[in-house]
Amino acid sequence: MDFGGINPVILIASLMVASVPILLAALGELVTEKAGVLNLGVEGMMIMGAICGFITAVHSGSPVAGFVGGALGGAALSLVFAFVTQVLLANQVATGLALTLFGLGLSSLMGQNYNGIKPPLTGALLPATLREIPVVGPIVFGHDWMVYLSILVVAAVWWVLKATRLGLILRAVGESHEAAHALGYRVRLIRLGAIAFGGALAGLGGAYISLVRVPQWVDGITAGAGWIALAIVVFASWKPWRALIGAYLFGGITVLQLNLQAAGSRIPVEYLSMSPYLVTILVLVIMSSGRGRAALNAPAALGQNFHATR
Amino acid sequence: MLRRTLLATAAAGLGLMTAGGAMAAGMDKVKACFVYVGPIGDGGWTYQHHQGALAVQEAYGDKVEIQYQESVPEGADAERVLTQMALGGCNIIFTTSFGYMDPTNAVAAKFPDVKFEHATGFKREHPNVSTYNARFYEGRAVQGTIAGMMTKSNKIGYIGSFPIPEVMNGINAYYLAAKKVNPNVELSVVWAFTWFDPAKEADSAKALIDQGVDVIAAHTDSTAPLAEAAKAGGAVIGFGQASDMEAYKPSPRVSSIIDNWAPYYVERVGALLDGTYEQSDVWAGIAGGEVLIGDITDAVPAEVKAAAEKVRDDIAAGTLHPFTGPIKKQDGSDWLAEGATAPDGDLLGMNFYVEGITGDIPK
């Protein structure tokens, strides 16, 4: 059952865990971009979620409260972005980049006294008997609740965007804000909601890093995960299930390269270390080379500000 | 002839006097500065250096002023930080990571009156640069003994930071000691290419555990590998690295290597205060008290504990050297003959695995 010294069951189980932060953040950004807003501050919102979640979990002793705190932290920072771009009509790209830098600095300040503290543990959700079933056990039943929640969120986002009135309005705002406005929808309010939702999911993803994956707080703990999430949205051509595939692909390669090293692979470490990024670039190139389809799927009003009196 | 000798002698005497005069002068107040590669809260390497800095403050009180900068990247940024410290009135600057070697020497050239102390490096290009190091590999031999006896899967792991001599010493000493007590042991090395990135360190530990490794030694700075090992619920053990990491006692942390810099820092700053400071190159180990072996917990059986403590005591007494021949290199060529011990020069430039370790060293 092993390939080159690597057990595929364990590999799949661990890539599902490794992918949770980028998956959640990518989903949030997907919804934001579907509403026509390009928020490049994902990294900043993730790290705010990481520190807010960590602080909440440490003080309350409850990991669940920690995740709620993380989501609130991410959403709070995204509201800064929403205010600047939707009310003051500032450039979204510049504001998003500034948001990342601001988030990194602010989280570092907030985390000053939280170095070296252990957060409460988030355990596996299901009983051990289920987890011991061969193959299916570790892959399907062996995870903590956030892993299942992340997949549920994919399904929910897909369903809402595809099959509900809310999804239709959101997409209308993202495709043609003027038409949506003419129909009587409050474009900026809807966008505000989408931005806050994106921030909350990014914060949730960040909290997963500081509460489950590492689990501790250090400066810059997200280490670029937010940028990967942004790439995944494009990779997924704004489709939720493809975002899941993208996130698992990326998480899978990251886990695989460390496993290959541990299994004594003869491939030089440098190639393994850069492989996740290389594959991301390759996939993006391939996706956008088929002139049109991927590009066409981008929301038409992406990155444009809306003002009713224009 | 006579006159010439006389002149030379007088000149030499004068030189000695001025030199002696400068030395005996001492200082009333010393500003001691520290450059850290990670945050003090890493619970490991940097934390331990900062404990040393606090000990200096404790020892001399008002006579010293401490300044430090955390999370300084190795490279160009370090040079800027060092220059700023030197301009800011620091009398002695401790640079506490291998990667500060060239920046330290470069800045030292510009500030001949400031003393520079570089940890774990070997370049002393200017008279005001000293180096200090600890024989961490002695501690690795103790850990290897525990690892070899404790592993059930016969697979032990090592999370490497960068392929520099200090880390190579650690890997080889760890493996040789484990092999000595358990001939079937296999070592997996994962290179993290960072000193401090908890997410990556945790992932590395997880990859090792996924591969069946049940004893993990880390040569990176955070407690993340121990946190990952703790998730295995007692099946995987590890060691505190650089600091005691007692939060993970009694398991997964079954022992630790503690870098005890405090005595050295106190001594060096003291020398600057009383005027006896000289350029030096210090490399002390368990015997010198720079490397402490943290408490071996009851999570290991008594005979394992006894064996590990014997290795520790023998190294301290000088009757055991972790690198004692016959040892071959990975490619099968001879390194140390029967009974020979490794010369310091070989250790300081070590760039190979010993025979029995699989895999390549990244270049």
HADDOCK unambig.tbl for C-alpha pairs under 7 A between the chains (distance, minus, plus):
assign (segid A and resid 10 and name CA) (segid B and resid 210 and name CA) 6.70 0.50 0.50
assign (segid A and resid 115 and name CA) (segid B and resid 41 and name CA) 4.57 0.50 0.50
assign (segid A and resid 115 and name CA) (segid B and resid 42 and name CA) 6.60 0.50 0.50
assign (segid A and resid 116 and name CA) (segid B and resid 41 and name CA) 5.49 0.50 0.50
assign (segid A and resid 116 and name CA) (segid B and resid 42 and name CA) 6.12 0.50 0.50
assign (segid A and resid 116 and name CA) (segid B and resid 43 and name CA) 5.81 0.50 0.50
assign (segid A and resid 213 and name CA) (segid B and resid 199 and name CA) 7.00 0.50 0.50
assign (segid A and resid 214 and name CA) (segid B and resid 198 and name CA) 6.19 0.50 0.50
assign (segid A and resid 214 and name CA) (segid B and resid 199 and name CA) 5.24 0.50 0.50
assign (segid A and resid 214 and name CA) (segid B and resid 202 and name CA) 5.91 0.50 0.50
assign (segid A and resid 214 and name CA) (segid B and resid 224 and name CA) 6.15 0.50 0.50
assign (segid A and resid 221 and name CA) (segid B and resid 199 and name CA) 6.91 0.50 0.50
assign (segid A and resid 258 and name CA) (segid B and resid 204 and name CA) 6.07 0.50 0.50
assign (segid A and resid 258 and name CA) (segid B and resid 207 and name CA) 5.70 0.50 0.50
assign (segid A and resid 259 and name CA) (segid B and resid 207 and name CA) 4.86 0.50 0.50
assign (segid A and resid 259 and name CA) (segid B and resid 208 and name CA) 6.96 0.50 0.50
assign (segid A and resid 261 and name CA) (segid B and resid 190 and name CA) 5.66 0.50 0.50
assign (segid A and resid 262 and name CA) (segid B and resid 188 and name CA) 5.42 0.50 0.50
assign (segid A and resid 262 and name CA) (segid B and resid 189 and name CA) 6.12 0.50 0.50
assign (segid A and resid 262 and name CA) (segid B and resid 190 and name CA) 5.59 0.50 0.50
assign (segid A and resid 262 and name CA) (segid B and resid 207 and name CA) 6.40 0.50 0.50
assign (segid A and resid 262 and name CA) (segid B and resid 208 and name CA) 5.48 0.50 0.50
assign (segid A and resid 262 and name CA) (segid B and resid 211 and name CA) 6.59 0.50 0.50
assign (segid A and resid 263 and name CA) (segid B and resid 211 and name CA) 6.43 0.50 0.50
assign (segid A and resid 264 and name CA) (segid B and resid 188 and name CA) 6.64 0.50 0.50
assign (segid A and resid 264 and name CA) (segid B and resid 358 and name CA) 6.73 0.50 0.50
assign (segid A and resid 264 and name CA) (segid B and resid 359 and name CA) 5.49 0.50 0.50
assign (segid A and resid 265 and name CA) (segid B and resid 359 and name CA) 6.97 0.50 0.50
assign (segid A and resid 266 and name CA) (segid B and resid 359 and name CA) 6.38 0.50 0.50
assign (segid A and resid 268 and name CA) (segid B and resid 362 and name CA) 6.50 0.50 0.50
assign (segid A and resid 269 and name CA) (segid B and resid 362 and name CA) 6.33 0.50 0.50
